[in-house]
Structure formats: C-alpha cells, structure tokens
C-alpha cells in the first residue's frame, strides 16, 4: 500500500505541465495540406531581392556580412568556406521588421506567401521595372522534442517542413516508457498566445489531421508512464531498503503463523 501511494505521488512530481491541453478531435474529411507557417514575434528571416537589373534591386538587400566561424546570431552561414551572407530580419516584440526603402512592415501574422506578395506589390513596378525575384526563408525554423524519447533536443529544420513523426524520429523515437496516447503539443500563434493539445499517436486519423505537420517553434512533450515515474522516484538504496522491509515482514508473518 505504501509503495502504491508513493508511486502515485512520484508520478505527480515528475510529469511536466500537468492537466494542460485538451485532446484533439479528428475528422474524416479531406487530407490536411502542408501549412504555410504564420510569421511570429521572434522569428528570424532571410529576405533577398533580385532582378534582371542588379543595380535596381541592391538597395532592397541588407549589407553583406563576411562569412567565417565567428558569425553572430543574426547572420546565416551558407557554407564553411567563409562565404558572405546577408543580414537577417528579426520580427520585434511589436511584430515588425524594418525593410530597406519601405521602412517598417508588420510581418507578424502574415504567412511567407503573404509577405512575399506584400513586398512584391510595394517594389514592382514602382522601384524595379522588371518583376523581382524575392526569396524569404526562416533562419531559425526549429521544433523541440523532450520527455521520454531517446535523444531529446531542439532540431533545426532546413526545408521548413516536418511532420510529427519525423520530429520524433529525429529524437530517436519514444522510449518504452513514453505514453503514446497522450503526447502534449505546445504551439504559439501569431499573437503570442500558446495553446496546448493532447495527441494520440496511435490514431490513424492523425495522418490526415492539421496536427500531422508541425509549425515553427512547436514543442512536443512525451510524458512518462506510471511505472517509469515510480521507478525513478526510488534510488537504489531506497529500493533495497523496501525489499529488506518486505522480506522482514514476510518472515515475521511466517513465524506468527507457525506459532
């Protein structure tokens, strides 16, 4: 009885963000498409503008920064050969970036396609007579996986597209102690508000749901099952002590019965 009560207490002490999140509901409708991520406060973007007349597009690009091993957070390193790279745009706490010539742009809440169209409509044909080529990429697209997985960590995603199973694969899959029917997804929207969702990895409907593909800065937490929590609560010495006490109680019971 003592062990069972202690195990329940251990589970409550070990699991993160308890009672957070609601179970997601799936539908049998059409398959969800790969989402175009919504830009959020804190996102770091690489934006380049090119055209057939380079001199007309140059003013819309931030100055190049020499490459090398000592590059700071706000640069992107395209090769290990020390090539130069463009500075990045950090979406500030007000949701804005400051773009050359155009000034402040409220980027938070836009998708990349939305920002692309906005920039194109502002630049062409007023500043550049031929249609420009605008490239927008995340410099810090990442997802985090923690809890009962083999290799928990933060993973940078180069192609800006990752499914929930790909993220788990990067983390080495769930351990045998991970709860597969109750994975917590923490997601932040464009306004900075976080939502928590509980996902059952065993449900086949997950593949066609909006939660199959993760978004920028998503966090997956795989909580441990109750046996793992109970086992982690006891040290080796405590386990040995409990075993000895159990043995002594058994011997005492046997002696009393013999008498």
QUIWO-V296836 format. One record per residue. N is the residue number from 1. RES is the residue in one letter. SS is DSSP state (H for helix, E for strand, C for the rest). Layout:
n=N res=RES ss=SS
n=N res=RES ss=SS
//
This chain:
n=1 res=X ss=C
n=2 res=X ss=H
n=3 res=X ss=H
n=4 res=X ss=H
n=5 res=X ss=H
n=6 res=X ss=H
n=7 res=X ss=H
n=8 res=X ss=H
n=9 res=X ss=H
n=10 res=X ss=H
n=11 res=X ss=H
n=12 res=X ss=H
n=13 res=X ss=H
n=14 res=X ss=H
n=15 res=X ss=C
n=16 res=X ss=C
n=17 res=X ss=C
n=18 res=X ss=C
n=19 res=X ss=C
n=20 res=X ss=C
n=21 res=X ss=C
n=22 res=X ss=E
n=23 res=X ss=E
n=24 res=X ss=C
n=25 res=X ss=C
n=26 res=X ss=C
n=27 res=X ss=C
n=28 res=X ss=C
n=29 res=X ss=C
n=30 res=X ss=C
n=31 res=X ss=C
n=32 res=X ss=C
n=33 res=X ss=C
n=34 res=X ss=C
n=35 res=X ss=C
n=36 res=X ss=C
n=37 res=X ss=C
n=38 res=X ss=E
n=39 res=X ss=C
n=40 res=X ss=C
n=41 res=X ss=C
n=42 res=X ss=C
n=43 res=X ss=C
n=44 res=X ss=E
n=45 res=X ss=E
n=46 res=X ss=E
n=47 res=X ss=E
n=48 res=X ss=E
n=49 res=X ss=E
n=50 res=X ss=E
n=51 res=X ss=C
n=52 res=X ss=C
n=53 res=X ss=C
n=54 res=X ss=H
n=55 res=X ss=H
n=56 res=X ss=H
n=57 res=X ss=H
n=58 res=X ss=H
n=59 res=X ss=H
n=60 res=X ss=H
n=61 res=X ss=C
n=62 res=X ss=C
n=63 res=X ss=C
n=64 res=X ss=E
n=65 res=X ss=E
n=66 res=X ss=C
n=67 res=X ss=C
n=68 res=X ss=C
n=69 res=X ss=C
n=70 res=X ss=C
n=71 res=X ss=C
n=72 res=X ss=C
n=73 res=X ss=C
n=74 res=X ss=C
n=75 res=X ss=E
n=76 res=X ss=C
n=77 res=X ss=C
n=78 res=X ss=C
n=79 res=X ss=C
n=80 res=X ss=C
n=81 res=X ss=C
n=82 res=X ss=C
n=83 res=X ss=C
n=84 res=X ss=C
n=85 res=X ss=E
n=86 res=X ss=E
n=87 res=X ss=E
n=88 res=X ss=C
n=89 res=X ss=E
n=90 res=X ss=E
n=91 res=X ss=C
n=92 res=X ss=C
n=93 res=X ss=C
n=94 res=X ss=C
n=95 res=X ss=C
n=96 res=X ss=E
n=97 res=X ss=E
n=98 res=X ss=E
n=99 res=X ss=E
n=100 res=X ss=C
n=101 res=X ss=C
n=102 res=X ss=C
n=103 res=X ss=E
n=104 res=X ss=E
n=105 res=X ss=E
n=106 res=X ss=E
n=107 res=X ss=C
n=108 res=X ss=C
n=109 res=X ss=C
n=110 res=X ss=C
n=111 res=X ss=E
n=112 res=X ss=H
n=113 res=X ss=H
n=114 res=X ss=H
n=115 res=X ss=H
n=116 res=X ss=H
n=117 res=X ss=H
n=118 res=X ss=H
n=119 res=X ss=H
n=120 res=X ss=H
n=121 res=X ss=H
n=122 res=X ss=H
n=123 res=X ss=H
n=124 res=X ss=E
n=125 res=X ss=C
n=126 res=X ss=C
n=127 res=X ss=C
n=128 res=X ss=E
n=129 res=X ss=C
n=130 res=X ss=C
n=131 res=X ss=C
n=132 res=X ss=C
n=133 res=X ss=E
n=134 res=X ss=E
n=135 res=X ss=E
n=136 res=X ss=E
n=137 res=X ss=E
n=138 res=X ss=E
n=139 res=X ss=C
n=140 res=X ss=C
n=141 res=X ss=C
n=142 res=X ss=E
n=143 res=X ss=E
n=144 res=X ss=E
n=145 res=X ss=E
n=146 res=X ss=E
n=147 res=X ss=E
n=148 res=X ss=C
n=149 res=X ss=E
n=150 res=X ss=C
n=151 res=X ss=C
n=152 res=X ss=C
n=153 res=X ss=E
n=154 res=X ss=E
n=155 res=X ss=E
n=156 res=X ss=E
n=157 res=X ss=C
n=158 res=X ss=C
n=159 res=X ss=C
n=160 res=X ss=C
n=161 res=X ss=C
n=162 res=X ss=C
n=163 res=X ss=E
n=164 res=X ss=H
n=165 res=X ss=H
n=166 res=X ss=H
n=167 res=X ss=H
n=168 res=X ss=H
n=169 res=X ss=H
n=170 res=X ss=H
n=171 res=X ss=C
n=172 res=X ss=C
n=173 res=X ss=C
n=174 res=X ss=E
n=175 res=X ss=C
n=176 res=X ss=C
n=177 res=X ss=C
n=178 res=X ss=E
n=179 res=X ss=C
n=180 res=X ss=C
n=181 res=X ss=C
n=182 res=X ss=C
n=183 res=X ss=E
n=184 res=X ss=E
n=185 res=X ss=E
n=186 res=X ss=E
n=187 res=X ss=E
n=188 res=X ss=E
n=189 res=X ss=C
n=190 res=X ss=C
n=191 res=X ss=C
n=192 res=X ss=C
n=193 res=X ss=C
n=194 res=X ss=E
n=195 res=X ss=E
n=196 res=X ss=E
n=197 res=X ss=E
n=198 res=X ss=E
n=199 res=X ss=E
n=200 res=X ss=C
n=201 res=X ss=C
n=202 res=X ss=C
n=203 res=X ss=C
n=204 res=X ss=H
n=205 res=X ss=H
n=206 res=X ss=H
n=207 res=X ss=H
n=208 res=X ss=H
n=209 res=X ss=C
n=210 res=X ss=C
n=211 res=X ss=C
n=212 res=X ss=C
n=213 res=X ss=E
n=214 res=X ss=C
n=215 res=X ss=C
n=216 res=X ss=C
n=217 res=X ss=C
n=218 res=X ss=C
n=219 res=X ss=E
n=220 res=X ss=E
n=221 res=X ss=E
n=222 res=X ss=E
n=223 res=X ss=C
n=224 res=X ss=E
n=225 res=X ss=C
n=226 res=X ss=H
n=227 res=X ss=H
n=228 res=X ss=H
n=229 res=X ss=H
n=230 res=X ss=H
n=231 res=X ss=H
n=232 res=X ss=H
n=233 res=X ss=H
n=234 res=X ss=C
n=235 res=X ss=C
n=236 res=X ss=H
n=237 res=X ss=H
n=238 res=X ss=H
n=239 res=X ss=H
n=240 res=X ss=H
n=241 res=X ss=H
n=242 res=X ss=H
n=243 res=X ss=H
n=244 res=X ss=H
n=245 res=X ss=H
n=246 res=X ss=H
n=247 res=X ss=H
n=248 res=X ss=H
n=249 res=X ss=H
n=250 res=X ss=H
n=251 res=X ss=H
n=252 res=X ss=H
n=253 res=X ss=H
n=254 res=X ss=H
n=255 res=X ss=H
n=256 res=X ss=H
n=257 res=X ss=H
n=258 res=X ss=H
n=259 res=X ss=C
//
